[in-house]
Every structure is written in structure tokens, then in C-alpha cells.
Amino acid sequence: MIVRAVLPLVVEHGAAVTTSQIARAAGIGEATIFRAFTDKDELVDACVAEALRPDQVIDAMSAIPADLPLAERLAEAASAMAAHMERMGALLGALHGSGYHRSRKPSRDSRRESSTALNEALADVFEPDRDKLRLPPNQLATMFANMLLVRGRQTAEHNPAVPDLVDVLLHGALL
């Protein structure tokens, strides 16, 4: 509960968020924070771990109706992935901007688990059209996720629109 209440504050203030602000946002006394967390850094680390969790994007992808055309399902999945990346970027950017350095990095296993879970959820978006696909859904999911990740790192002028990415993925680059 504390972590979810504090996430927007960390996005706004970075590591400069005060325990007083945290307590007000969570509706608790400042002392309660330190019963749950050793120090503010541990709380901020918990916020980062929460932001990196793929649960929200997986839930959003699971809610995409399977009877929509594949291009529409992929556009919705791309929107869910973009929102997830924006949440992570906003939090990590605010922390970096405030000079914060994580005391604990996510383990390789937890990163792999998150990546696998995201890929499986994205493969499920392809699954209703399995019989029409040249490659298995999990391979297409990996390709599409990579396209979206690269897209997120491009400047606005070099950033292809999601419908264009979906079109190229589904129909190729040739006319």
C-alpha cells in the first residue's frame, strides 16, 4: 500500500521526496514508514521494483478481445507496452535526475522472468491467428517487442507510427 501511494511522488520528486510527503500520501505516520522499510532508500528501491513489474501490462494484454483483427490487437498491445515503458521511464528518469543510484539491481532471474512473462502475454495476442502465421507466436512476439523497444528510443522524427510497425510486421516491407 505504501509503495503504490508513493510511486507518483517519486515520479514527481525523485529521491528528493520527503518522508513527510510519503506519510501524507500513504495516509500513515512517518514512523510507520520505518516499521515497513529500513530507510527511505529501501522504500525507493521497492517503488522501482513495483514499477518494473510487468503485471499491469500483462493484465492489459490479457484483456484485449481475441475476436478483434490481429492488427487491432497488436495496436492495443503496443499501447499497453508503451504505457508500461512510460511509467518505468518517468520513475527512473526522476530518480536519475535527483542523483539517486539504486542500492540493489534487479537480479538476472527476475529480469528474465519479467521478460518471459511479457513475451508470453504478447504471444497470446498472436495466438488466435496461429494458423495464418508463418512463424510461431512466441517468435513474432519477440520480434514485435523488439520493434517497440527500439521505437521507444527513437527521436520523434525517426519514430515510426505503431500502425506502420504493425503493417510491416504483418505484411513485410515490400509493396
Secondary structure, 3 states (H helix, E strand, C coil): CHHHHHHHHHHHHHHHCCHHHHHHHHCCCHHHHHHHCCCHHHHHHHHHHHHHCCHHHHHHHHCCCCCCCHHHHHHHHHHHHHHHHHHHHHHHHHHHHCCCCCCCCCCHHHHHHHHHHHHHHHHHHHHHHHHHCCCCHHHHHHHHHHHHHHHHCCCHHHCCCHHHHHHHHHHCCCC
